[in-house]
Amino acid sequence: MTTLEMLQNYWWLLIAVLGAALVFLLFVQGGQSMLLGRMSETERSMVVNALGRKWELTFTTLVVFGGAFFASFPLFYSTSFGGAYWLWMLILFSFILQAVSYEFRSKPGNIFGTRTYDIFLFINGCVGCILLGVAVGMMFFGAEFSVTKTNLLDGSAPVISQWAPTHGLEAIADWRCLVLGVAVFFLSRTQASLYFLSAIGHDEDFRRGQRRSVLVNGAIFVVFFLLFLFLLLTADGVQTENDGSLRWVSNKYLWNFIEMWPVAIVFLLGVVAVLTGVIGSAVLPRFKGGIWYSGIGTVLVVVALFCVAGYNSTAYYPSLTDVASSLTIRNSSSSLFTLKVMSWVSIITPFVIAYIAYVWAKMNSKPITPEEMKAESHKY
């Protein structure tokens, strides 16, 4: 294996880890999707402040995830972000609503009222999760694009990729991608309730309601996740042949799990961890570590899914229009020099993770209480 191939594999794994962290941190969006439910004003204030202490982690991880793709696999970045721009603009707009809401929700002189910003947060919670799931779904079920690199020499229209006229909105109509989006949405709601159980100190009625939420949202998530898994294992995928050509292969992702059996083990361990966190929190009143079981399990599952999407000579972005335009980690990566330089930069990743863990522990050193909401001078 050449150095270039090793670096391509390394960067795909790093992107998988970032993507997994992003899916875990979407519990913030999941919590926001609950703000319009039946809560007292005190409970809503505690929920918003519990999420407000973490929302920047989600937003920052999303930006870093996109930046890592731009640096390591620029052809994907230009093809997806530049072609499916209506889909990505909807996602971006929902996150802008989130940032504005946390900034101004409790500001003195807020003429719109907290209810308006709660609605904005609700929109981000629903739209952000579902559409991110849809965007990732295209990495398994394909997208309507074609790539012609020689178009860069065309001064009148130097555009590498050509998309369907709807520019990404067609993915929302693909029910297979939508199934993954809904699964991500209910996973985020499940993990939000798990997070509330560990971060908010309130009466037993509140905790009982969150355990019930874990059970209901967790059950719906399992149904949609199993449906997605069935669709994935029975789906065709694009494979790179020895001569470099690309062709469709039946049950490609099923064969990837079989041929890369360590990845399958990681996937199953992740599923078990998620179920442990959900079931334990739903049925055991004193079980408070559900967010960590579910969070670690989510990371393992998502990393495994990225592995079966990109490794084993698989196209991680299949083209439904022109199979030869499908993107692989070999034909869409940066140069050897760029990957080398960026690999040195990536060495700081463990330190960033350690810092995030430290800040998280400090913020969650004591649960949020109603008394704190009344005395707190700065709150969301």
Secondary structure, DSSP 8 states (H G I E B T S, - for coil): --HHHHHHHHHHHHHHHHHHHHHHHTHHHHHHTTTTSS--HHHHHHHHHHHHTTHHHHHHHHHHHHHHHHHH-HHHIIIIIHHSHHHHHHHHHHHHHHHHHHHHTT-TT-SSHHHHHHHHHHHIIIIIHHHHHHHHHHHHH-BSEEE-GGGGG-TT---SEEE-TTTTHHHHH-HHHHHHHHHHHHHHHHHHHHHHHHHB---HHHHHHHHHHHHHHHHHHHHHHHHHHHHHHTS-EEEE-TTS-EEEETTHHHHHHHHTHHHHHHHHHHHHHHHHHHHHHHH-TT---HHHHHHHHHHHHHHHHHHHHHSSSB-SB-BSS-GGG-B-TTTS---HHHHHHHHHHGGGHHHHHHHHHHHHHHHTSS-B-HHHHHH-SS--
